[in-house]
Amino acid sequence: MTANVPGKVYLIGAGPGAADLITVRGARILAQADVVLYDALVTPAMLELCPQAHKISVGKRSGRRSTAQTLINQQLVECAQKYRLVVRLKGGDPMLFGRADEELRALEAAGFEVEIVPGITAALAAAASAKQPLTKRGVARSVALFTSSTAPDHPDQVTLPNCDTLVQYMGGREAIATARWLLSHGHAGDTPVVVVENCSLPNEHVMHLQLSGLERGLSERSGPVLVMIGAALGPRV
């Protein structure tokens, strides 16, 4: 649909993967969208919620050829010039490791209205899948969500957050480096670790490990991985 008035853009969190974990508001707006620009981790089942929309893949996956962020920004602006209701559909929550800042700045600079619809971030979904709370009374009262991935012109991360529970996004090869760093800085090898692959999807896989065995445990994982580390993740007693 060609817009007669300037388009409005919604940055919508698709949640961890399962189509029925998107919010009610997100699903409602998705069903009204004229065009949807979606990430690589957005599933075909999720896209079935917007059969009426023109769909554009702008997926970004670590280690694979993907759409440059500057081009995504340009596509969003061009779509807002053509369509009444534009959706940028992002895995998880748009405001956490979703490059929302760059897209917001581009759209606002071009004069378009933007609304954010939050989604369930992978850390919370993974904790639910594993039935392992990230906090535990008397054991852990702080949680850090982090990633080792950096922009091309920024140095690699060499330190880690000082927190009771660490949750590493995009935690494949990067989590191996995290485990080595923690072990070399005095963390106990028997520190509990939970790894969740393909969170919330039918092929989800949950592993309960120890820090000393994390590198070996990750060696056979190929899907998107989230790694949770800390005493709160140990067996319930």
BARO-736975 format. One line per 10 residues: number of its first residue (from 1); for each residue x, y, z of N, C-alpha, C. Coordinates in steps of 0.2 Angstrom, whole numbers, plus 5000, padded with zeros to 4 digits. Layout:
N
NUM	X:Y:Z:X:Y:Z:X:Y:Z; ...
***
This chain:
237
1	5004:4994:5000:5000:5000:5000:5004:5006:5000; 5003:5011:4995:5007:5017:4995:5004:5022:5000; 5008:5025:5004:5006:5029:5009:5004:5036:5006; 4998:5039:5009:4996:5046:5007:4999:5051:5012; 5001:5048:5018:5004:5052:5023:5010:5048:5025; 5015:5052:5029:5021:5049:5031:5020:5042:5035; 5024:5037:5033:5023:5031:5037:5025:5031:5044; 5023:5026:5048:5025:5025:5054:5029:5019:5055; 5034:5019:5059:5038:5013:5059:5038:5010:5066; 5037:5003:5066:5037:5000:5073:5043:4995:5073
11	5047:4996:5078:5052:4991:5080:5049:4986:5085; 5048:4980:5082:5044:4975:5086:5049:4969:5088; 5049:4967:5094:5052:4961:5097:5049:4955:5095; 5052:4951:5091:5048:4944:5090:5049:4939:5095; 5053:4941:5101:5054:4936:5106:5059:4931:5104; 5060:4925:5108:5065:4921:5107:5065:4916:5101; 5059:4915:5098:5059:4911:5092:5052:4908:5091; 5049:4905:5096:5042:4902:5095:5037:4908:5093; 5033:4907:5088:5028:4912:5086:5023:4914:5091; 5021:4909:5096:5016:4911:5101:5019:4915:5107
21	5026:4916:5106:5029:4920:5112:5030:4928:5110; 5027:4930:5104:5027:4937:5103:5022:4940:5107; 5022:4946:5109:5017:4949:5113:5011:4950:5109; 5005:4951:5112:4998:4952:5109:4999:4958:5105; 5002:4964:5107:5002:4970:5104:5007:4969:5097; 5012:4965:5098:5017:4964:5092:5013:4960:5087; 5009:4955:5089:5006:4951:5084:5000:4955:5080; 4997:4960:5084:4991:4964:5081:4994:4969:5076; 5000:4972:5078:5003:4977:5073:5005:4973:5067; 5008:4967:5068:5011:4963:5063:5006:4961:5058
31	5000:4960:5060:4994:4958:5056:4991:4964:5052; 4993:4970:5054:4991:4976:5050:4997:4979:5046; 5003:4976:5046:5008:4979:5043:5008:4979:5035; 5010:4984:5032:5011:4984:5024:5017:4981:5022; 5022:4982:5026:5029:4979:5024:5032:4977:5031; 5036:4972:5030:5040:4969:5036:5047:4968:5034; 5051:4971:5038:5059:4969:5037:5061:4965:5043; 5063:4959:5041:5064:4954:5047:5071:4951:5047; 5073:4950:5053:5079:4947:5055:5080:4939:5053; 5086:4937:5053:5087:4930:5051:5084:4925:5056
41	5084:4927:5062:5081:4923:5067:5074:4922:5068; 5070:4927:5064:5063:4926:5064:5061:4920:5060; 5057:4916:5063:5055:4910:5060:5049:4911:5054; 5049:4906:5050:5043:4906:5045:5036:4906:5048; 5036:4903:5054:5029:4903:5058:5027:4910:5060; 5032:4914:5062:5031:4920:5064:5029:4925:5058; 5032:4923:5052:5030:4927:5047:5023:4925:5044; 5020:4920:5046:5013:4918:5045:5008:4923:5048; 5011:4926:5053:5006:4931:5056:5005:4937:5052; 5009:4938:5047:5008:4944:5043:5007:4942:5035
51	5002:4938:5033:5002:4936:5026:5001:4941:5021; 4998:4947:5024:4996:4953:5019:5002:4957:5018; 5007:4956:5021:5013:4961:5021:5018:4959:5016; 5021:4964:5013:5027:4963:5008:5033:4962:5013; 5037:4956:5012:5042:4954:5017:5049:4955:5014; 5053:4958:5018:5060:4959:5016:5065:4956:5021; 5069:4952:5019:5074:4949:5023:5080:4953:5024; 5082:4955:5030:5088:4959:5031:5092:4956:5037; 5092:4949:5036:5095:4946:5042:5102:4947:5043; 5104:4947:5049:5111:4948:5051:5113:4942:5055
61	5118:4938:5053:5120:4932:5057:5128:4932:5058; 5130:4931:5064:5137:4931:5065:5141:4926:5061; 5146:4928:5057:5150:4924:5053:5148:4923:5046; 5142:4925:5045:5139:4924:5038:5138:4931:5034; 5137:4930:5028:5136:4936:5024:5129:4939:5026; 5129:4945:5027:5122:4948:5029:5122:4955:5027; 5116:4958:5027:5114:4965:5025:5118:4970:5030; 5121:4974:5027:5125:4979:5031:5120:4984:5034; 5122:4986:5040:5117:4990:5044:5115:4996:5041; 5120:5000:5038:5118:5006:5034:5113:5005:5029
71	5113:4999:5025:5108:4997:5020:5101:4996:5023; 5101:4993:5029:5095:4992:5033:5092:4998:5035; 5096:5003:5037:5094:5010:5039:5090:5013:5033; 5094:5012:5027:5091:5016:5021:5085:5012:5019; 5084:5006:5019:5078:5002:5017:5072:5004:5022; 5074:5005:5028:5068:5007:5033:5066:5014:5031; 5070:5019:5029:5068:5025:5027:5064:5025:5021; 5067:5021:5016:5063:5021:5009:5056:5018:5010; 5056:5013:5015:5049:5010:5016:5044:5014:5019; 5047:5018:5024:5043:5023:5027:5040:5029:5023
81	5044:5030:5017:5042:5035:5012:5036:5032:5008; 5036:5025:5007:5031:5022:5002:5025:5019:5006; 5026:5017:5012:5021:5013:5015:5018:5016:5021; 5012:5015:5023:5008:5018:5029:5011:5015:5035; 5012:5008:5036:5013:5005:5042:5019:5000:5041; 5025:5002:5043:5031:4998:5042:5033:4995:5049; 5035:4988:5048:5037:4984:5054:5044:4982:5053; 5049:4984:5058:5055:4981:5058:5055:4975:5064; 5055:4969:5061:5054:4963:5066:5061:4960:5068; 5062:4961:5075:5069:4959:5077:5068:4953:5082
91	5072:4948:5082:5072:4943:5087:5074:4946:5094; 5070:4942:5099:5071:4945:5105:5068:4951:5107; 5072:4956:5110:5069:4963:5111:5073:4968:5107; 5070:4973:5104:5073:4977:5100:5079:4981:5103; 5078:4982:5110:5082:4987:5114:5088:4983:5117; 5089:4977:5116:5095:4973:5118:5098:4970:5113; 5104:4972:5111:5109:4969:5106:5105:4969:5099; 5100:4974:5098:5096:4974:5092:5098:4979:5087; 5103:4983:5089:5105:4989:5084:5099:4994:5083; 5095:4994:5088:5089:4999:5088:5092:5006:5088
101	5097:5008:5091:5099:5014:5092:5101:5017:5085; 5104:5013:5081:5106:5015:5074:5100:5016:5069; 5095:5012:5070:5089:5012:5066:5085:5018:5068; 5084:5019:5075:5080:5025:5077:5083:5031:5075; 5090:5032:5075:5093:5038:5073:5092:5040:5066; 5092:5035:5062:5091:5035:5055:5084:5037:5053; 5079:5034:5056:5072:5036:5055:5070:5043:5058; 5072:5044:5064:5071:5051:5067:5074:5056:5063; 5080:5055:5060:5083:5060:5056:5079:5062:5050; 5076:5056:5047:5072:5057:5041:5065:5060:5043
111	5063:5061:5049:5057:5064:5051:5051:5059:5052; 5053:5052:5053:5047:5048:5054:5046:5046:5061; 5040:5045:5062:5038:5042:5069:5039:5035:5070; 5042:5034:5076:5044:5027:5078:5041:5025:5084; 5039:5019:5085:5036:5016:5091:5040:5009:5092; 5042:5008:5099:5045:5002:5100:5040:4997:5104; 5040:4991:5101:5036:4986:5105:5040:4980:5108; 5041:4980:5114:5046:4975:5117:5044:4968:5116; 5049:4964:5116:5049:4957:5116:5052:4953:5121; 5051:4947:5122:5054:4943:5127:5061:4941:5125
121	5066:4944:5129:5073:4943:5127:5075:4936:5128; 5080:4933:5125:5083:4926:5125:5085:4924:5132; 5088:4929:5136:5090:4927:5143:5084:4924:5147; 5078:4928:5147:5073:4926:5151:5069:4920:5148; 5069:4919:5141:5066:4913:5138:5070:4907:5140; 5077:4908:5139:5081:4902:5141:5081:4900:5148; 5081:4905:5153:5080:4903:5160:5073:4899:5161; 5068:4901:5157:5062:4898:5158:5062:4891:5155; 5065:4890:5149:5066:4883:5146:5070:4878:5151; 5075:4881:5154:5079:4877:5158:5077:4876:5165
131	5071:4880:5167:5069:4880:5173:5074:4882:5178; 5078:4887:5176:5084:4889:5181:5083:4897:5181; 5081:4899:5187:5081:4906:5188:5087:4909:5188; 5088:4915:5185:5094:4919:5185:5096:4922:5192; 5091:4923:5196:5093:4925:5203:5090:4920:5208; 5093:4920:5214:5091:4915:5219:5093:4919:5226; 5088:4919:5230:5089:4922:5236:5095:4919:5240; 5099:4923:5242:5105:4921:5246:5111:4919:5242; 5110:4918:5235:5115:4916:5231:5117:4921:5226; 5112:4923:5222:5113:4928:5217:5108:4933:5216
141	5110:4940:5217:5105:4945:5216:5107:4950:5211; 5112:4948:5206:5113:4953:5201:5114:4948:5194; 5112:4951:5189:5113:4948:5182:5116:4952:5177; 5121:4950:5173:5123:4954:5168:5122:4951:5161; 5119:4954:5156:5118:4952:5150:5123:4955:5145; 5127:4951:5142:5133:4954:5138:5134:4950:5132; 5138:4953:5127:5140:4949:5121:5147:4951:5120; 5151:4947:5117:5158:4949:5115:5159:4952:5108; 5153:4952:5105:5154:4955:5098:5154:4962:5098; 5158:4965:5094:5159:4972:5094:5159:4975:5087
151	5158:4981:5086:5158:4984:5080:5165:4984:5077; 5166:4984:5070:5172:4983:5067:5178:4987:5069; 5176:4993:5071:5181:4998:5073:5182:4999:5080; 5180:4994:5084:5181:4994:5091:5185:4987:5093; 5189:4988:5098:5193:4982:5100:5188:4977:5103; 5191:4971:5103:5187:4965:5106:5187:4966:5113; 5181:4963:5116:5181:4964:5124:5186:4959:5127; 5189:4962:5132:5194:4958:5136:5193:4958:5143; 5188:4961:5145:5185:4960:5152:5178:4958:5152; 5176:4955:5158:5169:4953:5159:5165:4957:5164
161	5159:4957:5164:5155:4960:5170:5157:4957:5176; 5157:4960:5182:5157:4958:5188:5150:4957:5191; 5148:4951:5191:5141:4950:5192:5140:4943:5195; 5134:4941:5198:5133:4935:5201:5131:4930:5195; 5127:4932:5191:5125:4927:5185:5127:4931:5179; 5131:4927:5174:5133:4930:5168:5128:4927:5162; 5126:4931:5158:5122:4928:5152:5125:4931:5146; 5128:4926:5142:5131:4928:5136:5127:4927:5130; 5125:4932:5126:5122:4931:5120:5127:4930:5114; 5124:4926:5109:5129:4925:5103:5135:4921:5106
171	5133:4916:5110:5138:4913:5114:5142:4907:5112; 5143:4906:5105:5146:4900:5102:5154:4901:5104; 5158:4902:5099:5165:4903:5100:5167:4908:5105; 5163:4913:5106:5164:4918:5111:5164:4916:5118; 5159:4911:5119:5158:4908:5126:5164:4904:5128; 5168:4901:5123:5174:4897:5124:5179:4902:5127; 5180:4907:5124:5185:4912:5126:5183:4915:5133; 5176:4916:5134:5174:4918:5141:5176:4913:5146; 5175:4906:5145:5176:4901:5150:5184:4901:5151; 5188:4902:5146:5195:4902:5147:5197:4908:5151
181	5194:4914:5150:5196:4920:5154:5194:4919:5161; 5188:4916:5162:5185:4915:5169:5190:4910:5173; 5191:4905:5170:5195:4900:5173:5202:4903:5175; 5205:4907:5170:5212:4909:5171:5212:4915:5177; 5206:4917:5178:5205:4923:5183:5202:4920:5190; 5203:4914:5191:5201:4911:5197:5194:4908:5198; 5190:4908:5193:5183:4905:5194:5184:4898:5195; 5180:4895:5199:5180:4888:5200:5178:4884:5194; 5181:4878:5193:5179:4874:5187:5173:4871:5187; 5170:4870:5194:5163:4867:5194:5158:4872:5195
191	5159:4879:5193:5154:4884:5192:5148:4881:5188; 5142:4881:5190:5137:4879:5185:5136:4883:5179; 5135:4880:5173:5133:4883:5167:5127:4879:5164; 5123:4883:5161:5117:4881:5157:5118:4884:5150; 5118:4879:5145:5118:4882:5138:5111:4880:5135; 5108:4885:5131:5102:4884:5128:5103:4885:5120; 5102:4880:5116:5102:4881:5109:5095:4881:5106; 5094:4885:5101:5088:4886:5098:5082:4887:5103; 5083:4892:5107:5078:4893:5112:5071:4894:5110; 5066:4890:5113:5059:4890:5112:5057:4887:5106
201	5061:4884:5102:5059:4881:5096:5059:4873:5097; 5056:4870:5092:5055:4862:5093:5062:4859:5093; 5067:4861:5090:5073:4858:5091:5078:4861:5096; 5075:4864:5101:5078:4867:5107:5082:4861:5111; 5088:4863:5113:5092:4859:5117:5095:4862:5123; 5094:4859:5129:5097:4862:5135:5102:4858:5138; 5108:4861:5139:5113:4857:5142:5115:4860:5149; 5116:4856:5154:5119:4858:5161:5126:4855:5161; 5130:4860:5162:5138:4859:5162:5141:4862:5168; 5147:4861:5168:5152:4865:5173:5156:4870:5168
211	5159:4875:5171:5163:4879:5168:5169:4876:5165; 5172:4871:5168:5178:4868:5165:5176:4863:5159; 5170:4862:5158:5167:4858:5153:5164:4861:5147; 5164:4868:5148:5160:4872:5143:5163:4872:5136; 5169:4872:5135:5172:4872:5129:5170:4865:5125; 5171:4860:5129:5169:4853:5126:5162:4853:5124; 5158:4855:5128:5150:4855:5127:5148:4859:5122; 5151:4864:5120:5149:4869:5114:5152:4866:5108; 5156:4861:5108:5160:4859:5101:5155:4856:5096; 5149:4854:5098:5144:4851:5094:5138:4855:5093
221	5138:4861:5095:5132:4865:5094:5133:4869:5088; 5127:4869:5084:5127:4873:5078:5122:4879:5077; 5117:4878:5081:5112:4883:5081:5113:4889:5086; 5109:4894:5086:5110:4900:5090:5110:4898:5097; 5115:4900:5101:5117:4898:5108:5117:4903:5113; 5114:4902:5119:5114:4907:5124:5117:4903:5130; 5122:4906:5133:5126:4903:5139:5125:4907:5145; 5123:4903:5150:5122:4906:5157:5126:4903:5162; 5130:4907:5166:5135:4905:5170:5134:4908:5177; 5134:4904:5182:5134:4906:5189:5131:4901:5194
231	5132:4903:5201:5130:4898:5206:5122:4897:5206; 5118:4902:5204:5111:4901:5204:5109:4896:5199; 5113:4894:5195:5111:4889:5189:5112:4882:5192; 5115:4881:5198:5116:4874:5200:5109:4870:5202; 5110:4864:5204:5104:4860:5205:5100:4863:5211; 5094:4862:5211:5090:4864:5216:5090:4860:5222; 5091:4862:5228:5092:4858:5234:5087:4860:5239
***
